């Protein structure tokens, strides 16, 4: 429905919603195919922050055998459960997820870590590591430092923090999508690298805007 499309897009346009979903899902699949182990099985997928299934529908069409989705948006989840399957589940803003350890082969998060503060980010990284099998892949998008122009309200102190630490959470107008989080590659390697091994990193690799990285989960 238009109201759900508007929550994740610049407009409520049906064409925009579908075109962007199709293009981003293809970018995810390309990154996955380039970094998957040819002798491994990747049947169980988790869409972390799935919304109403904007990407999941296309990944299912492309052959992902078992896709589950989680989101805090209960209206979006109700729609996804009705039309995409019972594997779509509403969750709380903080862990845990309602899945067993090592339940998934792949997890992907698009435009999710781009809005988390650091503590929330770290707790969800640990939880995604828990539900991924050793050797499973995490595919995630982040904001590069040079996207600071999207937040002209950043103070000199905030800019200095990002330059020094490689990470900045900038609260927005109150809604989740109004928040902005920026990650330097050095920060990702230092912080995310405590749980995952970096397999690829593409600056602006998702739709020519967000960075896209692929990580392999270490043994629990």
C-alpha positions as CSV (number, residue, x, y, z in Angstrom):
1,X,0.0,0.0,0.0
2,X,1.0,3.6,-0.6
3,X,1.4,4.4,3.1
4,X,4.0,1.5,3.5
5,X,5.8,2.5,0.3
6,X,6.2,6.0,1.6
7,X,7.9,4.9,4.8
8,X,10.9,3.6,2.9
9,X,11.0,5.7,-0.2
10,X,11.3,9.3,-1.2
11,X,7.8,9.1,-2.5
12,X,4.9,6.7,-2.4
13,X,5.4,5.9,-6.1
14,X,4.7,2.3,-7.0
15,X,7.3,2.4,-9.8
16,X,10.0,3.9,-7.6
17,X,9.3,1.3,-4.9
18,X,9.6,-1.6,-7.2
19,X,12.4,-0.3,-9.4
20,X,14.6,0.5,-6.4
21,X,13.8,-2.8,-4.7
22,X,14.7,-4.7,-7.8
23,X,18.0,-2.8,-8.4
24,X,19.1,-3.1,-4.8
25,X,18.3,-6.8,-4.6
26,X,20.3,-7.4,-7.7
27,X,23.3,-5.5,-6.1
28,X,23.0,-7.8,-3.0
29,X,22.8,-10.9,-5.2
30,X,25.9,-9.8,-7.2
31,X,27.9,-9.2,-4.0
32,X,26.7,-12.5,-2.6
33,X,27.7,-14.5,-5.7
34,X,31.1,-12.9,-5.8
35,X,31.9,-13.8,-2.2
36,X,30.0,-17.1,-1.6
37,X,32.1,-20.3,-1.2
38,X,31.3,-22.5,-4.2
39,X,31.2,-25.6,-2.1
40,X,28.8,-24.2,0.6
41,X,25.1,-24.2,0.9
42,X,23.2,-20.9,1.4
43,X,19.5,-21.8,1.7
44,X,18.4,-19.9,4.8
45,X,18.3,-16.1,4.4
46,X,17.4,-13.4,7.0
47,X,16.2,-9.9,5.9
48,X,17.1,-7.8,8.9
49,X,15.0,-4.7,8.7
50,X,12.8,-6.1,6.0
51,X,9.9,-3.6,6.1
52,X,7.2,-4.9,3.8
53,X,9.6,-7.1,1.8
54,X,10.8,-4.5,-0.8
55,X,13.9,-6.6,-1.4
56,X,12.8,-10.0,-0.2
57,X,10.2,-10.5,-2.9
58,X,12.9,-10.1,-5.6
59,X,15.4,-12.3,-3.8
60,X,12.8,-15.0,-3.5
61,X,12.1,-14.7,-7.3
62,X,15.8,-15.0,-7.9
63,X,16.0,-18.4,-6.1
64,X,16.7,-17.8,-2.4
65,X,15.0,-20.8,-1.0
66,X,14.0,-19.8,2.5
67,X,13.7,-16.1,3.4
68,X,12.8,-14.9,6.8
69,X,12.3,-11.2,7.6
70,X,12.3,-9.1,10.8
71,X,11.4,-5.5,11.5
72,X,10.0,-3.3,14.3
73,X,7.4,-1.9,11.9
74,X,4.4,-4.0,12.8
75,X,2.2,-2.7,10.0
76,X,4.8,-3.6,7.4
77,X,5.2,-7.0,8.9
78,X,1.5,-7.7,8.9
79,X,1.5,-7.0,5.1
80,X,4.6,-9.1,4.5
81,X,3.2,-12.1,6.5
82,X,0.0,-11.9,4.5
83,X,1.6,-11.8,1.1
84,X,5.1,-13.2,1.5
85,X,4.8,-15.8,4.2
86,X,4.8,-16.5,7.9
87,X,8.6,-16.2,8.1
88,X,8.2,-12.4,8.5
89,X,8.2,-11.5,12.2
90,X,7.8,-8.3,14.2
91,X,10.6,-7.7,16.7
92,X,11.6,-5.4,19.5
93,X,14.1,-2.5,19.0
94,X,16.7,-4.5,20.9
95,X,17.8,-8.2,20.7
96,X,17.2,-11.1,20.9
97,X,15.8,-12.4,17.7
98,X,13.4,-15.4,17.9
99,X,15.7,-17.8,16.2
100,X,18.2,-20.4,17.2
101,X,21.9,-20.1,17.1
102,X,23.4,-20.6,13.6
103,X,19.9,-20.6,12.1
104,X,20.9,-18.8,8.9
105,X,23.4,-19.0,6.1
106,X,23.0,-15.3,4.9
107,X,21.8,-12.2,6.6
108,X,21.4,-8.8,4.9
109,X,20.7,-5.4,6.3
110,X,20.0,-2.5,3.9
111,X,19.5,1.0,5.3
112,X,19.5,-0.3,8.9
113,X,23.0,0.2,10.3
114,X,22.9,3.6,8.6
115,X,20.5,4.8,11.4
116,X,21.8,3.0,14.6
117,X,23.6,4.6,17.5
118,X,26.8,2.8,18.4
119,X,25.5,0.7,21.3
120,X,22.5,-0.5,19.3
121,X,24.7,-1.3,16.4
122,X,27.1,-3.4,18.5
123,X,24.2,-5.3,20.2
124,X,22.6,-6.2,16.8
125,X,26.0,-7.2,15.3
126,X,26.5,-9.7,18.1
127,X,22.9,-11.0,17.6
128,X,23.4,-11.4,13.9
129,X,26.6,-13.2,14.5
130,X,24.7,-15.5,16.9
131,X,22.1,-16.5,14.4
132,X,24.5,-16.9,11.5
133,X,26.3,-20.2,11.1
134,X,30.1,-20.1,11.1
135,X,31.1,-19.1,7.6
136,X,27.7,-17.5,7.0
137,X,27.6,-14.2,5.2
138,X,26.4,-10.8,6.5
139,X,25.8,-8.3,3.7
140,X,25.3,-4.7,5.0
141,X,25.0,-1.2,3.8
142,X,26.6,1.8,5.5
143,X,27.1,5.5,4.9
144,X,30.6,6.6,3.9
145,X,32.1,9.7,5.5
146,X,31.8,11.7,2.4
147,X,28.0,11.6,2.7
148,X,28.2,14.2,5.4
149,X,26.6,16.6,2.9
150,X,23.3,14.9,3.5
151,X,23.4,16.4,7.0
152,X,24.2,20.1,6.6
153,X,23.3,20.5,10.3
154,X,26.4,18.6,11.6
155,X,28.4,20.7,13.9
156,X,32.2,21.1,13.7
157,X,32.5,19.0,16.8
158,X,30.5,16.1,15.1
159,X,32.6,16.4,12.0
160,X,35.8,16.2,14.1
161,X,34.4,13.1,15.9
162,X,33.8,11.4,12.7
163,X,37.3,12.2,11.4
164,X,38.9,11.1,14.6
165,X,36.9,7.9,15.4
166,X,35.6,6.9,12.0
167,X,32.1,6.7,13.4
168,X,29.3,9.2,14.0
169,X,25.7,8.9,15.0
170,X,23.7,12.0,14.3
171,X,20.1,12.0,15.6
172,X,17.5,13.5,13.3
173,X,14.0,14.7,13.7
174,X,12.7,11.9,15.9
175,X,11.9,9.2,13.4
176,X,14.3,6.3,12.8
177,X,15.0,7.2,9.2
178,X,15.8,10.7,10.2
179,X,18.9,9.5,12.1
180,X,22.2,9.3,10.2
181,X,25.1,7.1,11.0
182,X,28.5,7.3,9.2
183,X,31.1,4.6,9.1
184,X,34.7,4.8,7.9
185,X,36.2,1.6,6.5
186,X,38.9,1.7,9.2
187,X,36.1,1.7,11.9
188,X,34.3,-1.2,10.2
189,X,37.5,-3.3,10.1
190,X,38.3,-2.5,13.7
191,X,34.8,-3.0,15.2
192,X,32.8,-5.3,13.0
193,X,36.0,-7.2,12.4
194,X,35.9,-8.5,15.9
195,X,33.1,-10.9,14.9
196,X,33.3,-11.1,11.1
197,X,36.0,-11.3,8.4
198,X,35.7,-8.7,5.7
199,X,35.3,-10.3,2.3
200,X,34.5,-7.3,0.2
201,X,33.8,-3.5,0.5
202,X,32.5,-1.3,-2.3
203,X,32.4,2.4,-1.7
204,X,28.9,3.6,-2.8
205,X,28.4,0.1,-4.1
206,X,24.7,0.0,-3.3
207,X,22.7,2.1,-5.8
208,X,25.7,4.4,-6.2
209,X,25.0,5.8,-2.7
210,X,25.5,3.6,0.3
211,X,28.6,1.5,0.8
212,X,28.2,-2.2,0.6
213,X,30.2,-4.8,2.5
214,X,30.2,-8.6,2.8
215,X,31.4,-10.3,5.9
216,X,31.9,-13.9,6.9
217,X,30.9,-15.0,10.4
218,X,33.7,-16.4,12.6
219,X,33.1,-19.5,14.7
220,X,31.0,-18.9,17.8
